[in-house]
Amino acid sequence: MTADVDRERPGARPDEGPGTQPGARPDRGAGEESGGYELFRDDWGIPHLRAADALALARAQGHATALDRAWQLETERHRVLGTSASHLGAEAVDWDRFVRRARIADTARRCFDRLAPETAAWVTAYADGVNEGLAEGAERAPEFAAVGLAPGRWEPWTPLGVWLSTHILFAGFPTKLWREEVARRLGEDRMTLFATDGPGTAGSNGWLLTGARTATGAPLLAGDPHRFIEDPGVYQQIRLACPEFDVVGLAVPGIPGIAHFGHTGHVAWAITNAMADYQDLYRERLRRTPDGGVQALGPDGWYRAHAHTETIEVAGAAPEQVEVIETDRGPVIIGDGPGAGFETADVAGGEAADAAEGAHPESGEAADGTFISLRYPPRVTGELGFDVLPALLRARTVADVDTALDRWVEPVNVVLAADTSGATLHRVAGHVPVRPYANRLRVVPAEDPAYAWRDGETVPLPRKEVDGLAGIAVMANERGLAAPLGVEFAPRHRARRIRELLGADTDWTPDAQAAVHTDTLLASSRQLLSLLAWAPGLGPAADRLRDRLLRWDRHMDADSTDATLYARLRTDVVHRLAAHPALKAVTGADDPWRSAAYPALFRPWLAAVSRIGYALESLLTVGLLPYEDRLALVAASAEAVAAAADGTPPAPWGELHRLSPWQALPDRTPDASVGSDAQAIRPGVAGDHDCVLSTSSVPGVTDLFARGPAARYVWDLARREDSRWAVPFGASGVPGSAHHRDQTPLWARGALAPVVTDWNLLHRTTPHRTTHRPEENRAMTAAPEPLAPALRPAVHEQKVEGFGTVRLVPVDPAADADLLHGWVTEERARFWGMADHTREQVREIYEFVDSLPTHHAYLALRDGVPAALFQTYEPDADPVGECYDVQPGDFGIHLLIAPAEGVGAVKGYTEALLTAFVAYVFSDPAHLRVVVEPDARNEKALARMVRVGFELGPEIEKPEKTARLAFLTRAALGLA
């Protein structure tokens, strides 16, 4: 933790002297020891907690979560504080910079201070329980040893910070940056051309069946939240019981209670993202004062803004400074940095300048630098809605849930609820400020009072009665109940399909909900297939492709090769649209994600290809291209895909459509219970973005998916014990635990585990309070686990101007096997010669390479991200040495560039990497000439070598290929 963060922390409590362990409280009262609660687990390892009262139960929840999810909790705490880079390295700096600029930790403290006293005590009890369990939890979690980290202390306000940092991007405010770029480049009338559920938003399915539609005559509530899937998971199955209440549900690790999906035995509730817009971006005009301060231009003229500087510690790199600026609108989250983009004010001092300048900004006009501030409700009001959480646990009726949710703030959700009496609820909950509609669309000027929020006013939140006759209510992020609150919503396909499926029966049971959860109909395919049906002038192969896809049932099933063909066609159409002159201003070299005006963190919202992919259905319908042009474009894609299919028959969709979850330390801690099998964490599944089974790939970018069902649930109001649930991995976040990934097979096939409510069917577990001091923590002294690439020592590090920092780190064959296998088996890597290799074969090859003193393999990292595979060898110890006259000082290299996706695909990418590779080779004076031997058919590689300075040599015959030698001498680079 940096000194800057420490400086903002509250002082230590009087009972925390120098010898007191973190979290220890000498004044602990009766019932607060670990023996004051009971911990049970079911056959899936899911914790069921029972305590004497609500405070003891909150402490128990924190303690049990620390045992099961210590590394996850530590990761979240650092994300709140903006200190992740201190142990994760440079790749975490962008996030750290953002949360510090957005003042997440400070906002969490403010919101904690405004909690009702009883809520503050309840949240504090949870944080105390976390602190009591962290040391023992860290002993179980190998990640701590892997990065040399000891668990830190949770403050009472930390859970509020976790909630804020988890949801600060939830409403997708960076989409306003995208619309701004579209309006500037394509015209104001095209601002919402790409409006749809974009890459930064999160959606869900949820549905309610009244008793008229169920076998028992009591309501059923079911659904699945769609989020970026993380390992460990973002939801924690848990049961919380004390004399006041007994609740099962999906908790968020780090947050007390059960916020989103719960069943008290009397009433159940669930939510989806309302897709409301409640965060605003303001274009600020800032300037420096002679004393180094910052002034901002507001409606009444220039005034002194808050500004201070913090230090971000970076593992393996120099610390970075970040200036934190806050105007009257909110924290400045986008800007050029200290000293850049400012103009020095004519008058020293904030108040003096205000007095002298008054409302005359022209006397000290701001420079052209882009500064954008973020205004979000918790920062403005000091309210986050946490007073709702204990009230939900105590709810016994729909009316109780409804009353509690009147105080909800962030994020804005659509809610469904039902109770055992048959009563139902369908409403929106949250805080939406009153301000002009333009604020929802784009970045607005800070100095114009027309765009200010109306103090103390909020938009009335919609609600509706559940249709008793139909007996069905659905929430799937569509433009429905919450339409008055937002701009962009998910297409209606999921909502319509769920209603269609539910309307087909009046005898629904909990087990039967799986058929809805796993439905794979891709209704959004209709427009593309319609154009394909009328595409003119197709050749024989393309005509066969058309016939095949028009006969396809439009289900994205895991075993379907037709689904794969459709995905190929869709990808090609997306790329052709991206290359079309109509979109030239926002694609290719002009793609907004290339802009240096915005932090890299926001680039996923600014990438044109993914935007086109998500909006493909609407772009192929109206508004962009004439009908004839759309037909021609689809026809060209059909020809290309048909030609490729003749050479490479499509694999089943499930072989390509695999989960790619987020991990703080990817590939660092293989799960001992499943070995190194990639299937355990990256299963192939059915579904797609607009299916009910919304496993969301990025059309035109990748068939892998990172967003999908982060949990599934079915709440039965007739018999709670007939409820069902599942998560993508397991109840435990500890690698090697029997319950780390034991639910993955369930989740992948859409099955659900039972919710066990009979205490006699559970397994009692005695909780243990740790007495280890941090220096005695076995996690700190255990044998080190394999390091993630970004944390390995580099053999070479070089900053390449305009490209980034390139680091060469040794390949770890076991830890990197999944990564390397993914690279070498791609079609683009066919010249590498491993296209048909299994993961184990790839691992074995690099274990052999690693055993040789003459051959070495390295991962090249660009700003901490794997960018290429770089191999070196001594030609006289390699078969290539038998094919030419090896000279003293010859040194061979092989190079495989990683897939050019996202922000990595920049012009001159390979040449920039080669610059670093050649510098590394020639850093050894014994190396006089670099030798390469690409496949003679690889014209692109040969041309690239010539551009860099290589001289082409003769072709040689090798067992696996005909190669073309090329040589680069020191003299050619002026190094002789």
Secondary structure, DSSP 4 states (H G I P E B T S, - for coil): --HHHHHHSPPPPTT--TTPPTT--TT--TT-SGGGEEEEE-TT--EEEEESSHHHHHHHHHHHHHHHHHHHHHHHHHHHHT-THHHH-GGGHHHHHHHHHTTHHHHHHHHHHTS-HHHHHHHHHHHHHHHHHHHHHHHH-HHHHHHT----PPPTTHHHHHHHHHHTTTT-TTHHHHHHHHHHHH-GGGTTTT-SS-TT---EEEEEE-GGGBSSSS-EEEEEEEEE-BSS-S-EEEEEEETTEEEEEEEPTTSSS--SEEE-SSEEEEEEE------EEEEE-EEE-TTS-EEEEETTEEEEEEEEEEEE--TTS--EEEEEEE-SS-BEEE---TTSS--B-SSSSHHHHHHHHTT-GGGG---S--EEEEE-HHHHHS--STTHHHHHHH--SHHHHHHHHTT--SS-EEEEEEETTS-EEEEEES--B---THHHHS-EETT-GGG---TT-BPPPPB----TTTTEEEESSBSSTTGGG-S--B-THHHHHHHHHHTT-S-B-TGGGHHHHT--B-GGGHHHHHHHHT--S--HHHHHHHHHHHHS--B--TT-HHHHHHHHHHHHHHHHHHHSGGGGGGSGGG-GGG-TTS-GGGHHHH-HHHHHHHTHHHHTTSSSS-HHHHHHHHHHHHHHHHHHHHHSPPPPHHHHSBB--B-SSTTSS--TTTTT-GGGTS-B----TTSSS--EEETTTEEEEEEEES-EEEEESS-GGG-EEE-SS-S--STT-TTSSTTHHHHHHT--EE----GGGSEEE--------GGG-HHHHSPPPPPPGGGSPPSEEEEETTTEEEEEEE--TTTTHHHHHHHHTSGGGGGGS-TT--HHHHHHHHHHHHH-SSEEEEEEEETTEEEEEEEEE-GGGSGGGGSS-PPTTEEEEEEEEPP--GGG--TTHHHHHHHHHHHHHHTSTT--EEEE--BTT-HHHHHHHHHHT-EEEEEEEETTEEEEEEEEETGGGT--
